[in-house]
């Protein structure tokens, strides 16, 4: 979905106002993820994340606390949370390291500017959640080259050297353990 560039920058933050940030430009792409992990972490039927390069997301007030958590891939994710109200602001996933952030669209002051570009992991979506016509939907993950707009693909090529440098320098650390089964 092409975005109106005139709405940027967009500001956002946590519930209590301790963490504030500014998204300087349009994101690369917006995922509406229906995987069970996102359902569990958000406590909702899906998570809506705007992918953006880390340098295009500026902190305006208080740095978030980074929490290492497990992910389905086994590479883990780092969730940036407000140290006071604990709201999740964005994540870095193992594959993208610190280069690309997955901003929780609901933390934007005006989240209605970022509708999903794609619905992913629809194989595990809640059956009562309808998907809008005209928006791509895939059962699991997808190939960015097929779905991302040309401008976003060019931006990805620009950050790829930073991502490769991070991956080459990153120590091989085990992912956080998977959550235990709920007790009954």
N, C-alpha and C positions, 0 to 999 in steps of 0.2 A: 504494500500500500504506500503510495507516494505521500509524503508529508508536506504540509505547508511550512516552509522554512521560516516564515515570518513570526511563528509563535515561539521561536527559540531566541534566547535561552528560556528554559523552564526551571523553576525552583521547586524544591521538595524538602521533605524531612520527616522526622518521627512525630509521634503524637504529642510528646511533651515539649517539643521545640528545641531540645538540647542539640540534636544533630540536624544541620541544615546543609543542603548541597544545591548546586546549580548544574543542570545539563546544558552545556554550551551550544550543542548542535542537535540535529535530529539523530536518533539512534541508527545503528546499522540495520536492525530488524527487531520486530517485537514477537515474542513467542507466547502463546497461551498453552501452557503445558498441563496436560491432564494425567501425568504419571502418578502412581501411588505415593512416591516419595514427596512430590510437591503437594499432593493432597494432605499428607500427614504433616509436613512442615508448616503449611499455611493454615491448616485446620479448615480448609475450604475445598471446593470441588476442583480447583485448578490454581495455578500461579501464573501471573501475567508479568513477564520480564522483558525489559527493553535492553538489548545488547548495545553497548557503547564502549569506545576506547576509554581507558582509565584517565587519560589526560584531558578528555572532554567532559569529565565529571569533576567539578571543583567543590571542595569542602568549604562552607561558609562559616560554620560554627561547630566546634567540638569534633574531634576525630571519633569515628565509631569504634567500638570494640570488635576485634576480629575473633570469631569463634570457628574453630575447625570442627566440621561435622562430616559424617559419612555420606556417601552418595551411591546411587545404584551402580555407577560405573566402577566403583572401587577406588577411584582416584581422589575421592573426597571433594569437599567444597569448603570455602572460607566465607562465612556469612558475616557481613558488617552489620552490627546491631548498636542501637543507642545504649550507652552504658547505664542510662537511668531507667527508661521505660521499656527497653529490650526489643523494640520494634526492629524487624529486619529491614534494612535499607537497600542493600545489594549483596550479590554473591560473586565470588570468583570460583570457577570450577577448575578442576585439575588440568583439563586440556587447554584452557585459555590462560592459566596462571594469572598473574596480576595485570595482564595487558588488556583484557576485556572484562567489563563488569556487566552483570545481569541485574539491572536496576528494577526494583519492585515498583511497577507502574503506579500502584495504589498509594505510594508515598509521595507522589508528585502533588503539588498544590492544585494542578489542573490536569488530572489523569485522563480526562476525556479526549485529550489531543492524541493519545497513543493507543489506538485500537489494534488488535492483533493482526499481524501480517500472515500468521499461520497458526494452526492448531496442531500440536504435536502430542504423541503418545495417546492418540484417541482410542486405541485398543483398550485402554483402562479408564476411559472417561466415565463419569457417572451417566447411566442411561437416561436420566431425566434432564440432562443438560443438552439443549439443542445447539447445533452448530449453524452459524449463519451461512446462507448461500453465497457463493462467490469468494469465500475465503478458503485458501488451500487448507486441507486437513490430511494428516498422515498418521498411520497406525503407530509408528515409533518416531525415530528421529528422521532427518532429511539431508539431502545434499544441497548445501548453500548455493553452489553454482547453478542449480536448477531454479531456486526460489528467490534468492536475493536480487535486488535491483543492481544494475551496472555500477552505480555510484558506490554502493555498499561493498561490492566486490573489489572495486579499486581501493577503497579505504582498507579492506582486509589485506590486500597486497602490500599496502604501505606499512601496516603494523606487523606483517609476517616476520621480518628480520628480528624485531624485538621479541616476538614470541619464540622464535627458534633459539635466540640467545638465552632466554629464560630457561627453556627446556634443556639446553645443553649444560647450563650451570646449576640447575636444580638438583639437589641431592635426592637420591632415591629413598623416599620415606614411605613407610606403610601408611595406608589410609586409616582414618579413624575406624574403630570397630563398628560393625553394624549394630543397630539398636537391638536390645534383647526383646524377646517376645513378651507381650503384655502378660502380667500376672492376673490370675483370676481367683 
